[in-house]
Amino acid sequence: MKIIGKITDLRVARTQKLLTMALLTLLCEQGQLFSNITVNEICDKAMVHRTTFYKHFEDKFALLSSTLTSLLQDYLQMNVEDRLRQPMQSIATILSGNVLERMVQNQKKDEGFKHFFRKYIEEIFKQDFMELKNRGKQFSLPVELAVEFHSGVISLLVNWWIHHFEENITAEQMDEYYYLLVNEKILLK
């Protein structure tokens, strides 16, 4: 019985990996925007039937969320306080030379992708701030407001950085810009 469970788990993992790799391939193709990618295209690229796709994911946004979570594993395992103190340097460590960097570069003109990515980042910040709150950290304003504000600033900075990639701006410089834009007492109090 356990062996069958493992076989099933391997099949599920294989299917999800095929779908993830197909989406990544499509997202990294020059001129291919997430908003224009269809579930059928993903399934064709993965050689997976459309009904199988829907057994694993509600839609292409659920697949994108799962894909981002997979790509951001190292970032998500970093110390929460370090991520929040040096947000751009933390992001840079996982972006540099990664498929995520190519994907984000290629999707920089897709408003739908940028909106989704911002909401995704916002959810990470929400979890980070709630973890700090659970550890006893006191905030001088409502946590939800801090989350929305900081995720918006980070999203703005990431998008700006992507659009100015050729200027070789360092992650340290981007963190300086971050602290010029926000009240660092909110995080470092």
HELIX and SHEET records of a PDB file:
HELIX    1   1 LYS A    2  CYS A   28  1                                  27    
HELIX    2   2 PHE A   34  ASN A   36  5                                   3    
HELIX    3   3 VAL A   39  ALA A   46  1                                   8    
HELIX    4   4 ARG A   50  HIS A   56  1                                   7    
HELIX    5   5 LYS A   60  LEU A   71  1                                  12    
HELIX    6   6 GLN A   73  LEU A   76  1                                   4    
HELIX    7   7 VAL A   80  ARG A   85  1                                   6    
HELIX    8   8 PRO A   87  LEU A   95  1                                   9    
HELIX    9   9 VAL A   99  ASN A  106  1                                   8    
HELIX   10  10 GLU A  111  ASN A  134  1                                  24    
HELIX   11  11 VAL A  143  HIS A  163  1                                  21    
HELIX   12  12 PHE A  165  GLU A  167  5                                   3    
HELIX   13  13 ALA A  171  LEU A  181  1                                  11    
HELIX   14  14 LYS A  185  LEU A  188  1                                   4    
END                                                                             
